[in-house]
Amino acid sequence: EEHAELIERSLQKGFRNIHMELAATPDEAYRTLKKKNFDLILTDYYLPATNSDDHIRELSKIAPHIPLVVITGQGDEKAATRSIQLGAEDYIVKTRDTLEALPEILQRAILKHRSHQKKRSLEVKKHLEGHRRKFKKVLGKVENIGRQLQDLQKTTTNPETKPEAETTSTMEHFNKQITMLKEFVGKLLKRNE
């Protein structure tokens, strides 16, 4: 609690309007994150009766859109590396200097996280656009096959030529399949717009 009070004072000095919520347990933090949205999550690495890696993993899973900063009283390079790999934006060792600089450190973490989110969003959009182009290409080919089948059907239903019942049935089946495929690809395209 003493550390929480020091952190709170440091943040109140650095941020004009700040609203903080302190969770007494990891489970309370998880419940709160499922109900509310925050600009940042600040958690201690070493919590009583808690596996730190599991805790960080769970926070990242519940709120991947919120930057997560891990703070600890003990500097451990391996713990810092694992924290970052598990989704933390930063890992801070509690010292007088870091507590004084905490507002700037957290602001940097927020900006860094937003930059990563924007980059991921652009990558997803680019990926979806690639799929959209492929779907359009498939749809074009399906429509072309459909036209060819209609032309073929016209020639087989010409009164001068007597179509076999099997050929007509097969053509009708292909037409149904083409129509279903066009509808499916059309729905995919609309969903990806």
LUMFIMI-161228 format. One record per residue: residue number from 0; x, y, z of N, C-alpha, C in turn. Coordinates in steps of 0.1 Angstrom, whole numbers, plus 2048, in hexadecimal, padded with zeros to 3 digits. Layout:
REM residues N
r i->NUM n.u->X n.v->Y n.w->Z ca.u->X ca.v->Y ca.w->Z c.u->X c.v->Y c.w->Z
...
REM end
This chain:
REM residues 193
r i->0 n.u->808 n.v->7F4 n.w->800 ca.u->800 ca.v->800 ca.w->800 c.u->809 c.v->80D c.w->800
r i->1 n.u->814 n.v->80C n.w->807 ca.u->81D ca.v->818 ca.w->808 c.u->822 c.v->81B c.w->7FA
r i->2 n.u->826 n.v->811 n.w->7F2 ca.u->82A ca.v->813 ca.w->7E5 c.u->81F c.v->819 c.w->7DC
r i->3 n.u->813 n.v->814 n.w->7DE ca.u->807 ca.v->819 ca.w->7D6 c.u->805 c.v->827 c.w->7D9
r i->4 n.u->807 n.v->82C n.w->7E5 ca.u->805 ca.v->83A ca.w->7E9 c.u->810 c.v->842 c.w->7E2
r i->5 n.u->81C n.v->83E n.w->7E2 ca.u->827 ca.v->845 ca.w->7DC c.u->825 c.v->846 c.w->7CD
r i->6 n.u->820 n.v->83C n.w->7C7 ca.u->81D ca.v->83C ca.w->7B9 c.u->812 c.v->845 c.w->7B6
r i->7 n.u->808 n.v->845 n.w->7BE ca.u->7FC ca.v->84D ca.w->7BC c.u->800 c.v->85C c.w->7BD
r i->8 n.u->808 n.v->85F n.w->7C7 ca.u->80D ca.v->86D ca.w->7C8 c.u->815 c.v->872 c.w->7BC
r i->9 n.u->81D n.v->869 n.w->7B8 ca.u->826 ca.v->86C ca.w->7AC c.u->81D c.v->86F c.w->7A0
r i->10 n.u->813 n.v->866 n.w->79E ca.u->80A ca.v->868 ca.w->792 c.u->802 c.v->874 c.w->793
r i->11 n.u->7FD n.v->877 n.w->79F ca.u->7F5 ca.v->883 ca.w->7A1 c.u->7FD c.v->890 c.w->79E
r i->12 n.u->80A n.v->890 n.w->7A1 ca.u->812 ca.v->89B ca.w->79E c.u->814 c.v->89D c.w->78F
r i->13 n.u->816 n.v->891 n.w->788 ca.u->819 ca.v->891 ca.w->77A c.u->80D c.v->893 c.w->771
r i->14 n.u->801 n.v->88F n.w->775 ca.u->7F5 ca.v->88F ca.w->76D c.u->7EB c.v->898 c.w->774
r i->15 n.u->7E5 n.v->8A1 n.w->76D ca.u->7DB ca.v->8AA ca.w->773 c.u->7CE c.v->8A3 c.w->777
r i->16 n.u->7C8 n.v->89D n.w->76E ca.u->7BB ca.v->895 ca.w->771 c.u->7BE c.v->886 c.w->770
r i->17 n.u->7C0 n.v->880 n.w->77B ca.u->7C2 ca.v->872 ca.w->77A c.u->7B9 c.v->86A c.w->783
r i->18 n.u->7B4 n.v->860 n.w->77E ca.u->7AB ca.v->857 ca.w->786 c.u->7B1 c.v->84A c.w->787
r i->19 n.u->7B4 n.v->845 n.w->793 ca.u->7BB ca.v->838 ca.w->794 c.u->7B2 c.v->82F c.w->79C
r i->20 n.u->7B3 n.v->822 n.w->799 ca.u->7AC ca.v->818 ca.w->7A1 c.u->7B6 c.v->80E c.w->7A5
r i->21 n.u->7B6 n.v->80B n.w->7B2 ca.u->7C0 ca.v->801 ca.w->7B8 c.u->7B8 c.v->7F4 c.w->7BA
r i->22 n.u->7BD n.v->7E9 n.w->7B5 ca.u->7B8 ca.v->7DC ca.w->7B7 c.u->7C0 c.v->7D5 c.w->7C2
r i->23 n.u->7B9 n.v->7D0 n.w->7CC ca.u->7BF ca.v->7C9 ca.w->7D7 c.u->7C5 c.v->7BB c.w->7D3
r i->24 n.u->7BF n.v->7B5 n.w->7C9 ca.u->7C3 ca.v->7A8 ca.w->7C4 c.u->7C3 c.v->7A7 c.w->7B5
r i->25 n.u->7CB n.v->79E n.w->7AF ca.u->7CA ca.v->79C ca.w->7A1 c.u->7BC c.v->799 c.w->79C
r i->26 n.u->7B4 n.v->791 n.w->7A3 ca.u->7A7 ca.v->78E ca.w->79E c.u->79E c.v->79A c.w->79E
r i->27 n.u->7A0 n.v->7A3 n.w->7A8 ca.u->798 ca.v->7B0 ca.w->7A8 c.u->79C c.v->7B8 c.w->79C
r i->28 n.u->7A9 n.v->7B8 n.w->799 ca.u->7AE ca.v->7C0 ca.w->78D c.u->7A8 c.v->7BA c.w->780
r i->29 n.u->7A7 n.v->7AD n.w->77F ca.u->7A1 ca.v->7A7 ca.w->773 c.u->793 c.v->7AA c.w->771
r i->30 n.u->78B n.v->7AA n.w->77D ca.u->77D ca.v->7AD ca.w->77C c.u->77B c.v->7BC c.w->778
r i->31 n.u->783 n.v->7C5 n.w->77E ca.u->782 ca.v->7D3 ca.w->77B c.u->785 c.v->7D6 c.w->76C
r i->32 n.u->78F n.v->7CF n.w->767 ca.u->793 ca.v->7D1 ca.w->759 c.u->788 c.v->7CC c.w->74F
r i->33 n.u->781 n.v->7C2 n.w->753 ca.u->776 ca.v->7BD ca.w->74B c.u->76A c.v->7C7 c.w->74A
r i->34 n.u->769 n.v->7CF n.w->755 ca.u->75E ca.v->7D9 ca.w->756 c.u->761 c.v->7E7 c.w->751
r i->35 n.u->76D n.v->7EB n.w->753 ca.u->771 ca.v->7F9 ca.w->750 c.u->77D c.v->7FA c.w->746
r i->36 n.u->77E n.v->806 n.w->741 ca.u->789 ca.v->808 ca.w->738 c.u->793 c.v->812 c.w->73F
r i->37 n.u->7A0 n.v->810 n.w->73D ca.u->7AA ca.v->818 ca.w->743 c.u->7B4 c.v->81D c.w->738
r i->38 n.u->7BC n.v->827 n.w->73B ca.u->7C6 ca.v->82B ca.w->732 c.u->7D3 c.v->823 c.w->734
r i->39 n.u->7D5 n.v->81D n.w->740 ca.u->7E1 ca.v->816 ca.w->743 c.u->7DF c.v->80D c.w->74E
r i->40 n.u->7E6 n.v->802 n.w->74E ca.u->7E6 ca.v->7F8 ca.w->759 c.u->7F4 c.v->7F8 c.w->75F
r i->41 n.u->7F5 n.v->7FB n.w->76C ca.u->802 ca.v->7FB ca.w->773 c.u->801 c.v->7F0 c.w->77E
r i->42 n.u->809 n.v->7E6 n.w->77D ca.u->809 ca.v->7DB ca.w->786 c.u->817 c.v->7D8 c.w->78C
r i->43 n.u->817 n.v->7D3 n.w->798 ca.u->823 ca.v->7CE ca.w->79E c.u->826 c.v->7C0 c.w->799
r i->44 n.u->833 n.v->7BE n.w->797 ca.u->837 ca.v->7B0 ca.w->792 c.u->836 c.v->7A6 c.w->79D
r i->45 n.u->83A n.v->7A9 n.w->7A9 ca.u->83A ca.v->79F ca.w->7B4 c.u->82D c.v->7A2 c.w->7BC
r i->46 n.u->823 n.v->799 n.w->7BB ca.u->817 ca.v->79A ca.w->7C3 c.u->816 c.v->78E c.w->7CB
r i->47 n.u->811 n.v->78F n.w->7D7 ca.u->810 ca.v->783 ca.w->7E0 c.u->807 c.v->778 c.w->7DA
r i->48 n.u->80B n.v->76C n.w->7DB ca.u->803 ca.v->760 ca.w->7D6 c.u->7FF c.v->761 c.w->7C8
r i->49 n.u->808 n.v->767 n.w->7C0 ca.u->804 ca.v->769 ca.w->7B1 c.u->810 c.v->766 c.w->7A9
r i->50 n.u->80E n.v->75E n.w->79E ca.u->818 ca.v->75B ca.w->794 c.u->819 c.v->768 c.w->78C
r i->51 n.u->824 n.v->76F n.w->78C ca.u->825 ca.v->77C ca.w->785 c.u->823 c.v->77A c.w->776
r i->52 n.u->829 n.v->770 n.w->770 ca.u->828 ca.v->76E ca.w->762 c.u->819 c.v->76C c.w->75E
r i->53 n.u->812 n.v->763 n.w->765 ca.u->804 ca.v->761 ca.w->763 c.u->7FC c.v->76D c.w->764
r i->54 n.u->7FF n.v->775 n.w->76F ca.u->7F8 ca.v->782 ca.w->771 c.u->7F9 c.v->78C c.w->765
r i->55 n.u->805 n.v->78D n.w->760 ca.u->808 ca.v->796 ca.w->755 c.u->801 c.v->791 c.w->749
r i->56 n.u->802 n.v->784 n.w->747 ca.u->7FB ca.v->77E ca.w->73B c.u->7EC c.v->780 c.w->73C
r i->57 n.u->7E6 n.v->77F n.w->747 ca.u->7D8 ca.v->781 ca.w->749 c.u->7D4 c.v->78F c.w->747
r i->58 n.u->7DB n.v->799 n.w->74C ca.u->7D9 ca.v->7A7 ca.w->74A c.u->7D9 c.v->7AA c.w->73B
r i->59 n.u->7E3 n.v->7A5 n.w->734 ca.u->7E5 ca.v->7A7 ca.w->726 c.u->7DA c.v->7A1 c.w->71E
r i->60 n.u->7D5 n.v->796 n.w->722 ca.u->7CA ca.v->78F ca.w->71B c.u->7BD c.v->796 c.w->71D
r i->61 n.u->7BA n.v->79B n.w->729 ca.u->7AD ca.v->7A2 ca.w->72C c.u->7AD c.v->7AF c.w->726
r i->62 n.u->7B8 n.v->7B6 n.w->726 ca.u->7B8 ca.v->7C4 ca.w->721 c.u->7C4 c.v->7C7 c.w->717
r i->63 n.u->7C4 n.v->7C0 n.w->70C ca.u->7CF ca.v->7C2 ca.w->703 c.u->7D0 c.v->7D0 c.w->6FD
r i->64 n.u->7C5 n.v->7D7 n.w->6FD ca.u->7C5 ca.v->7E5 ca.w->6F8 c.u->7CA c.v->7EF c.w->702
r i->65 n.u->7CD n.v->7EB n.w->70E ca.u->7D2 ca.v->7F4 ca.w->719 c.u->7E0 c.v->7F2 c.w->71B
r i->66 n.u->7E9 n.v->7FC n.w->71B ca.u->7F7 ca.v->7FA ca.w->71E c.u->7F9 c.v->7F5 c.w->72C
r i->67 n.u->802 n.v->7EC n.w->72E ca.u->805 ca.v->7E6 ca.w->73B c.u->813 c.v->7E9 c.w->73F
r i->68 n.u->815 n.v->7EF n.w->74A ca.u->822 ca.v->7F1 ca.w->750 c.u->824 c.v->7EA c.w->75D
r i->69 n.u->82F n.v->7E3 n.w->75E ca.u->832 ca.v->7DB ca.w->769 c.u->83D c.v->7E2 c.w->772
r i->70 n.u->83A n.v->7E3 n.w->77F ca.u->843 ca.v->7EA ca.w->788 c.u->847 c.v->7E0 c.w->793
r i->71 n.u->853 n.v->7E1 n.w->797 ca.u->858 ca.v->7D8 ca.w->7A2 c.u->863 c.v->7DF c.w->7AA
r i->72 n.u->864 n.v->7DA n.w->7B6 ca.u->86F ca.v->7DF ca.w->7BF c.u->87C c.v->7D8 c.w->7BD
r i->73 n.u->87C n.v->7CD n.w->7B5 ca.u->888 ca.v->7C6 ca.w->7B2 c.u->88B c.v->7C5 c.w->7A3
r i->74 n.u->897 n.v->7CA n.w->7A0 ca.u->89B ca.v->7C9 ca.w->792 c.u->89F c.v->7BB c.w->78D
r i->75 n.u->898 n.v->7B6 n.w->784 ca.u->89B ca.v->7A8 ca.w->77F c.u->899 c.v->7A8 c.w->770
r i->76 n.u->8A5 n.v->7A7 n.w->76A ca.u->8A5 ca.v->7A8 ca.w->75B c.u->89C c.v->79D c.w->754
r i->77 n.u->89D n.v->791 n.w->75A ca.u->895 ca.v->786 ca.w->754 c.u->886 c.v->789 c.w->756
r i->78 n.u->882 n.v->78E n.w->761 ca.u->874 ca.v->791 ca.w->764 c.u->870 c.v->79D c.w->75A
r i->79 n.u->878 n.v->7A6 n.w->758 ca.u->875 ca.v->7B1 ca.w->74F c.u->873 c.v->7AC c.w->741
r i->80 n.u->87C n.v->7A4 n.w->73C ca.u->87B ca.v->79E ca.w->72F c.u->86E c.v->796 c.w->72E
r i->81 n.u->86B n.v->78D n.w->737 ca.u->85E ca.v->785 ca.w->737 c.u->852 c.v->78F c.w->737
r i->82 n.u->852 n.v->799 n.w->73F ca.u->847 ca.v->7A2 ca.w->740 c.u->844 c.v->7A8 c.w->732
r i->83 n.u->84E n.v->7AD n.w->72C ca.u->84D ca.v->7B3 ca.w->71E c.u->848 c.v->7A9 c.w->714
r i->84 n.u->84D n.v->79C n.w->715 ca.u->849 ca.v->792 ca.w->70C c.u->83A c.v->78E c.w->70E
r i->85 n.u->836 n.v->78F n.w->71B ca.u->828 ca.v->78C ca.w->71E c.u->81E c.v->797 c.w->71C
r i->86 n.u->823 n.v->7A3 n.w->717 ca.u->81A ca.v->7AD ca.w->713 c.u->81B c.v->7BB c.w->71B
r i->87 n.u->825 n.v->7BB n.w->724 ca.u->827 ca.v->7C8 ca.w->72B c.u->82E c.v->7D2 c.w->721
r i->88 n.u->82A n.v->7DE n.w->722 ca.u->830 ca.v->7E9 ca.w->71A c.u->83E c.v->7ED c.w->720
r i->89 n.u->83F n.v->7EC n.w->72D ca.u->84B ca.v->7F0 ca.w->734 c.u->84C c.v->7E9 c.w->742
r i->90 n.u->858 n.v->7E9 n.w->747 ca.u->85B ca.v->7E3 ca.w->754 c.u->864 c.v->7ED c.w->75B
r i->91 n.u->85F n.v->7F1 n.w->767 ca.u->866 ca.v->7FC ca.w->76F c.u->86A c.v->7F6 c.w->77D
r i->92 n.u->876 n.v->7FA n.w->781 ca.u->87B ca.v->7F7 ca.w->78E c.u->878 c.v->803 c.w->797
r i->93 n.u->871 n.v->800 n.w->7A2 ca.u->86E ca.v->80C ca.w->7AB c.u->87A c.v->811 c.w->7B2
r i->94 n.u->87D n.v->81E n.w->7AF ca.u->887 ca.v->825 ca.w->7B5 c.u->882 c.v->833 c.w->7B7
r i->95 n.u->888 n.v->83C n.w->7BF ca.u->884 ca.v->849 ca.w->7C1 c.u->883 c.v->851 c.w->7B3
r i->96 n.u->88D n.v->84F n.w->7AB ca.u->88E ca.v->855 ca.w->79E c.u->882 c.v->850 c.w->795
r i->97 n.u->880 n.v->843 n.w->795 ca.u->875 ca.v->83F ca.w->78C c.u->867 c.v->843 c.w->791
r i->98 n.u->866 n.v->844 n.w->79E ca.u->859 ca.v->849 ca.w->7A3 c.u->857 c.v->857 c.w->79F
r i->99 n.u->861 n.v->85F n.w->79F ca.u->860 ca.v->86D ca.w->79B c.u->85D c.v->86E c.w->78C
r i->100 n.u->863 n.v->866 n.w->785 ca.u->862 ca.v->866 ca.w->776 c.u->856 c.v->85D c.w->771
r i->101 n.u->84F n.v->857 n.w->77A ca.u->844 ca.v->84E ca.w->777 c.u->83A c.v->854 c.w->76D
r i->102 n.u->835 n.v->860 n.w->76F ca.u->82B ca.v->866 ca.w->765 c.u->831 c.v->866 c.w->757
r i->103 n.u->83D n.v->86A n.w->755 ca.u->843 ca.v->86A ca.w->748 c.u->845 c.v->85C c.w->742
r i->104 n.u->849 n.v->853 n.w->74B ca.u->84B ca.v->845 ca.w->747 c.u->83E c.v->83F c.w->742
r i->105 n.u->833 n.v->841 n.w->74A ca.u->826 ca.v->83C ca.w->746 c.u->821 c.v->842 c.w->739
r i->106 n.u->823 n.v->850 n.w->738 ca.u->81E ca.v->856 ca.w->72C c.u->825 c.v->850 c.w->720
r i->107 n.u->832 n.v->84E n.w->721 ca.u->83A ca.v->847 ca.w->716 c.u->834 c.v->83A c.w->713
r i->108 n.u->831 n.v->832 n.w->71D ca.u->82B ca.v->825 ca.w->71B c.u->81E c.v->825 c.w->714
r i->109 n.u->815 n.v->82F n.w->717 ca.u->808 ca.v->831 ca.w->711 c.u->80B c.v->834 c.w->702
r i->110 n.u->814 n.v->83E n.w->6FF ca.u->816 ca.v->841 ca.w->6F1 c.u->81C c.v->836 c.w->6E9
r i->111 n.u->825 n.v->82E n.w->6F0 ca.u->82C ca.v->823 ca.w->6E9 c.u->821 c.v->818 c.w->6E6
r i->112 n.u->818 n.v->816 n.w->6EF ca.u->80D ca.v->80C ca.w->6ED c.u->804 c.v->810 c.w->6E2
r i->113 n.u->800 n.v->81D n.w->6E2 ca.u->7F8 ca.v->822 ca.w->6D7 c.u->7FE c.v->820 c.w->6CA
r i->114 n.u->80B n.v->823 n.w->6C9 ca.u->813 ca.v->821 ca.w->6BD c.u->813 c.v->813 c.w->6B8
r i->115 n.u->815 n.v->809 n.w->6C1 ca.u->814 ca.v->7FB ca.w->6BE c.u->806 c.v->7F7 c.w->6B9
r i->116 n.u->7FC n.v->7FC n.w->6C0 ca.u->7EE ca.v->7F9 ca.w->6BC c.u->7EB c.v->7FE c.w->6AE
r i->117 n.u->7F0 n.v->80A n.w->6AB ca.u->7ED ca.v->810 ca.w->69E c.u->7F5 c.v->808 c.w->693
r i->118 n.u->801 n.v->804 n.w->696 ca.u->809 ca.v->7FB ca.w->68D c.u->802 c.v->7EE c.w->68B
r i->119 n.u->7FD n.v->7E8 n.w->695 ca.u->7F6 ca.v->7DB ca.w->694 c.u->7E9 c.v->7DD c.w->68C
r i->120 n.u->7E2 n.v->7E7 n.w->68F ca.u->7D5 ca.v->7EA ca.w->688 c.u->7D8 c.v->7EC c.w->679
r i->121 n.u->7E3 n.v->7F3 n.w->675 ca.u->7E6 ca.v->7F4 ca.w->667 c.u->7EA c.v->7E7 c.w->661
r i->122 n.u->7F1 n.v->7DF n.w->668 ca.u->7F5 ca.v->7D2 ca.w->663 c.u->7E8 c.v->7C9 c.w->660
r i->123 n.u->7DF n.v->7C9 n.w->66A ca.u->7D2 ca.v->7C2 ca.w->668 c.u->7CB c.v->7C7 c.w->65C
r i->124 n.u->7CA n.v->7D4 n.w->65B ca.u->7C3 ca.v->7DA ca.w->64F c.u->7C9 c.v->7D5 c.w->642
r i->125 n.u->7D6 n.v->7D6 n.w->642 ca.u->7DE ca.v->7D2 ca.w->636 c.u->7DB c.v->7C3 c.w->633
r i->126 n.u->7DB n.v->7BB n.w->63D ca.u->7D9 ca.v->7AC ca.w->63B c.u->7CA c.v->7AA c.w->636
r i->127 n.u->7C1 n.v->7B1 n.w->63C ca.u->7B3 ca.v->7AF ca.w->638 c.u->7B1 c.v->7B4 c.w->629
r i->128 n.u->7B8 n.v->7BF n.w->626 ca.u->7B7 ca.v->7C4 ca.w->618 c.u->7BC c.v->7BA c.w->60E
r i->129 n.u->7C7 n.v->7B3 n.w->612 ca.u->7CC ca.v->7A8 ca.w->609 c.u->7C2 c.v->79D c.w->607
r i->130 n.u->7BB n.v->799 n.w->612 ca.u->7B1 ca.v->78F ca.w->611 c.u->7A5 c.v->794 c.w->609
r i->131 n.u->7A2 n.v->7A1 n.w->60A ca.u->797 ca.v->7A6 ca.w->603 c.u->79A c.v->7A6 c.w->5F4
r i->132 n.u->7A6 n.v->7A9 n.w->5F0 ca.u->7AA ca.v->7A9 ca.w->5E2 c.u->7A9 c.v->79A c.w->5DC
r i->133 n.u->7AD n.v->791 n.w->5E5 ca.u->7AD ca.v->783 ca.w->5E1 c.u->79E c.v->77E c.w->5DF
r i->134 n.u->795 n.v->782 n.w->5E8 ca.u->787 ca.v->77F ca.w->5E7 c.u->781 c.v->785 c.w->5DB
r i->135 n.u->784 n.v->791 n.w->5D8 ca.u->77F ca.v->797 ca.w->5CB c.u->784 c.v->790 c.w->5BF
r i->136 n.u->790 n.v->78B n.w->5BF ca.u->796 ca.v->784 ca.w->5B4 c.u->78E c.v->777 c.w->5B2
r i->137 n.u->78C n.v->770 n.w->5BE ca.u->784 ca.v->763 ca.w->5BD c.u->776 c.v->766 c.w->5B8
r i->138 n.u->770 n.v->770 n.w->5BE ca.u->762 ca.v->773 ca.w->5B9 c.u->762 c.v->776 c.w->5AA
r i->139 n.u->76C n.v->77D n.w->5A5 ca.u->76C ca.v->77F ca.w->596 c.u->76D c.v->772 c.w->58F
r i->140 n.u->776 n.v->769 n.w->594 ca.u->777 ca.v->75C ca.w->58D c.u->76A c.v->754 c.w->58E
r i->141 n.u->764 n.v->754 n.w->59A ca.u->757 ca.v->74D ca.w->59B c.u->74C c.v->752 c.w->592
r i->142 n.u->74C n.v->760 n.w->591 ca.u->742 ca.v->766 ca.w->588 c.u->745 c.v->762 c.w->579
r i->143 n.u->751 n.v->761 n.w->576 ca.u->755 ca.v->75D ca.w->568 c.u->751 c.v->74F c.w->565
r i->144 n.u->754 n.v->746 n.w->56F ca.u->74F ca.v->738 ca.w->56E c.u->740 c.v->737 c.w->56C
r i->145 n.u->739 n.v->73F n.w->574 ca.u->72B ca.v->73F ca.w->574 c.u->726 c.v->743 c.w->566
r i->146 n.u->72C n.v->74D n.w->560 ca.u->728 ca.v->752 ca.w->552 c.u->72B c.v->747 c.w->548
r i->147 n.u->736 n.v->740 n.w->54A ca.u->73A ca.v->735 ca.w->541 c.u->730 c.v->72A c.w->542
r i->148 n.u->72C n.v->727 n.w->54E ca.u->722 ca.v->71C ca.w->550 c.u->714 c.v->720 c.w->54A
r i->149 n.u->710 n.v->72D n.w->54B ca.u->704 ca.v->731 ca.w->545 c.u->704 c.v->730 c.w->536
r i->150 n.u->710 n.v->734 n.w->530 ca.u->712 ca.v->732 ca.w->522 c.u->711 c.v->724 c.w->51E
r i->151 n.u->717 n.v->71B n.w->525 ca.u->717 ca.v->70D ca.w->522 c.u->709 c.v->707 c.w->524
r i->152 n.u->702 n.v->70C n.w->52E ca.u->6F4 ca.v->707 ca.w->530 c.u->6EB c.v->70C c.w->524
r i->153 n.u->6EE n.v->718 n.w->51F ca.u->6E6 ca.v->71C ca.w->514 c.u->6E8 c.v->713 c.w->507
r i->154 n.u->6F5 n.v->70F n.w->505 ca.u->6F7 ca.v->707 ca.w->4FA c.u->6F2 c.v->6F9 c.w->4FC
r i->155 n.u->6F1 n.v->6F4 n.w->508 ca.u->6EC ca.v->6E7 ca.w->50A c.u->6DD c.v->6E6 c.w->50A
r i->156 n.u->6D6 n.v->6F2 n.w->50C ca.u->6C8 ca.v->6F2 ca.w->50C c.u->6C2 c.v->6F7 c.w->4FF
r i->157 n.u->6CB n.v->6F9 n.w->4F5 ca.u->6C7 ca.v->6FD ca.w->4E8 c.u->6BE c.v->6F2 c.w->4E2
r i->158 n.u->6B3 n.v->6F6 n.w->4DD ca.u->6A9 ca.v->6EC ca.w->4D8 c.u->6AF c.v->6E3 c.w->4CD
r i->159 n.u->6B9 n.v->6E7 n.w->4C6 ca.u->6BF ca.v->6DF ca.w->4BB c.u->6C7 c.v->6D4 c.w->4C1
r i->160 n.u->6CC n.v->6D6 n.w->4CD ca.u->6D4 ca.v->6CB ca.w->4D4 c.u->6CC c.v->6C6 c.w->4DF
r i->161 n.u->6CC n.v->6B9 n.w->4E1 ca.u->6C4 ca.v->6B3 ca.w->4EC c.u->6CD c.v->6B0 c.w->4F7
r i->162 n.u->6CC n.v->6B8 n.w->502 ca.u->6D5 ca.v->6B6 ca.w->50E c.u->6D1 c.v->6A9 c.w->515
r i->163 n.u->6DB n.v->6A3 n.w->51B ca.u->6D8 ca.v->697 ca.w->523 c.u->6D4 c.v->69C c.w->531
r i->164 n.u->6CB n.v->695 n.w->537 ca.u->6C6 ca.v->699 ca.w->544 c.u->6D1 c.v->69B c.w->54F
r i->165 n.u->6DB n.v->692 n.w->54D ca.u->6E6 ca.v->693 ca.w->557 c.u->6EE c.v->6A0 c.w->555
r i->166 n.u->6F0 n.v->6A4 n.w->549 ca.u->6F7 ca.v->6B1 ca.w->546 c.u->6F0 c.v->6BD c.w->54C
r i->167 n.u->6E3 n.v->6BD n.w->54A ca.u->6DB ca.v->6C8 ca.w->54F c.u->6DB c.v->6C8 c.w->55E
r i->168 n.u->6DA n.v->6BD n.w->565 ca.u->6DA ca.v->6BC ca.w->573 c.u->6E8 c.v->6C1 c.w->579
r i->169 n.u->6F3 n.v->6BD n.w->572 ca.u->700 ca.v->6C1 ca.w->576 c.u->702 c.v->6D0 c.w->575
r i->170 n.u->6FD n.v->6D6 n.w->56A ca.u->6FD ca.v->6E4 ca.w->568 c.u->6F6 c.v->6EC c.w->573
r i->171 n.u->6EA n.v->6E7 n.w->576 ca.u->6E2 ca.v->6ED ca.w->580 c.u->6EA c.v->6ED c.w->58E
r i->172 n.u->6F0 n.v->6E1 n.w->591 ca.u->6F8 ca.v->6E0 ca.w->59D c.u->703 c.v->6EA c.w->59D
r i->173 n.u->70B n.v->6EB n.w->592 ca.u->716 ca.v->6F4 ca.w->591 c.u->711 c.v->703 c.w->593
r i->174 n.u->706 n.v->706 n.w->58D ca.u->700 ca.v->714 ca.w->58E c.u->6FD c.v->717 c.w->59D
r i->175 n.u->6F7 n.v->70D n.w->5A4 ca.u->6F4 ca.v->70F ca.w->5B2 c.u->701 c.v->711 c.w->5BA
r i->176 n.u->70B n.v->709 n.w->5B7 ca.u->718 ca.v->70A ca.w->5BE c.u->71E c.v->717 c.w->5BC
r i->177 n.u->71E n.v->71C n.w->5AF ca.u->724 ca.v->729 ca.w->5AC c.u->71C c.v->734 c.w->5B3
r i->178 n.u->70F n.v->733 n.w->5B4 ca.u->707 ca.v->73E ca.w->5BB c.u->70B c.v->73E c.w->5C9
r i->179 n.u->70C n.v->732 n.w->5D0 ca.u->70F ca.v->731 ca.w->5DE c.u->71D c.v->737 c.w->5E0
r i->180 n.u->726 n.v->734 n.w->5D8 ca.u->734 ca.v->738 ca.w->5D9 c.u->735 c.v->748 c.w->5D8
r i->181 n.u->72D n.v->74D n.w->5CE ca.u->72D ca.v->75C ca.w->5CC c.u->727 c.v->762 c.w->5D9
r i->182 n.u->71D n.v->75D n.w->5DE ca.u->717 ca.v->763 ca.w->5EA c.u->721 c.v->762 c.w->5F6
r i->183 n.u->728 n.v->757 n.w->5F7 ca.u->731 ca.v->755 ca.w->602 c.u->73C c.v->760 c.w->601
r i->184 n.u->742 n.v->761 n.w->5F5 ca.u->74D ca.v->76A ca.w->5F3 c.u->748 c.v->778 c.w->5F5
r i->185 n.u->73C n.v->77B n.w->5F0 ca.u->736 ca.v->789 ca.w->5F2 c.u->735 c.v->78C c.w->601
r i->186 n.u->730 n.v->783 n.w->609 ca.u->72F ca.v->785 ca.w->617 c.u->73C c.v->787 c.w->61E
r i->187 n.u->747 n.v->780 n.w->61A ca.u->754 ca.v->782 ca.w->61F c.u->759 c.v->790 c.w->61C
r i->188 n.u->757 n.v->794 n.w->610 ca.u->75B ca.v->7A2 ca.w->60C c.u->754 c.v->7AC c.w->614
r i->189 n.u->747 n.v->7AB n.w->616 ca.u->73F ca.v->7B5 ca.w->61E c.u->744 c.v->7B5 c.w->62C
r i->190 n.u->747 n.v->7A9 n.w->632 ca.u->74C ca.v->7A9 ca.w->640 c.u->759 c.v->7AF c.w->641
r i->191 n.u->762 n.v->7AF n.w->637 ca.u->76F ca.v->7B5 ca.w->638 c.u->770 c.v->7C3 c.w->634
r i->192 n.u->765 n.v->7C9 n.w->631 ca.u->765 ca.v->7D8 ca.w->62D c.u->766 c.v->7E0 c.w->639
REM end
